Amino acid sequence: MDSGEKFEIKIDDIRIAARKGQTIAESLLASGLRVFRRTKQNAPRGVYCGIGICFECRMIVNGIPNVRTCMTPAEPGCEISTQYDAAMDCTNE
């Protein structure tokens, strides 16, 4: 299905194609990317439930950590980074 206007988003300094109406997770999966974050134990995580309940797809989006990419629309110029939970201070969440 080829619907929606194409644009680029940036993930860890790599530009990938996205389409209007897609979530960030959909765009990443369509580009073959499966690892969205790493746990404190360095285990890879990606999309699990796809409906915003499990929080496995969290990434840093435009400088904001813990964004659920399965619920967040891809937008032109969006900058996304793999989230490394070991490097984050999660004590104040």
Secondary structure as GFF3:
##gff-version 3
##sequence-region A 1 93
A	DSSP	beta_strand	6	11	.	.	.	ID=ss1
A	DSSP	beta_strand	14	19	.	.	.	ID=ss2
A	DSSP	alpha_helix	24	30	.	.	.	ID=ss3
A	DSSP	beta_strand	37	38	.	.	.	ID=ss4
A	DSSP	beta_strand	44	45	.	.	.	ID=ss5
A	DSSP	beta_strand	58	61	.	.	.	ID=ss6
A	DSSP	beta_strand	64	68	.	.	.	ID=ss7
A	DSSP	beta_strand	79	81	.	.	.	ID=ss8
A	DSSP	beta_strand	83	84	.	.	.	ID=ss9
A	DSSP	three_ten_helix	85	87	.	.	.	ID=ss10
###
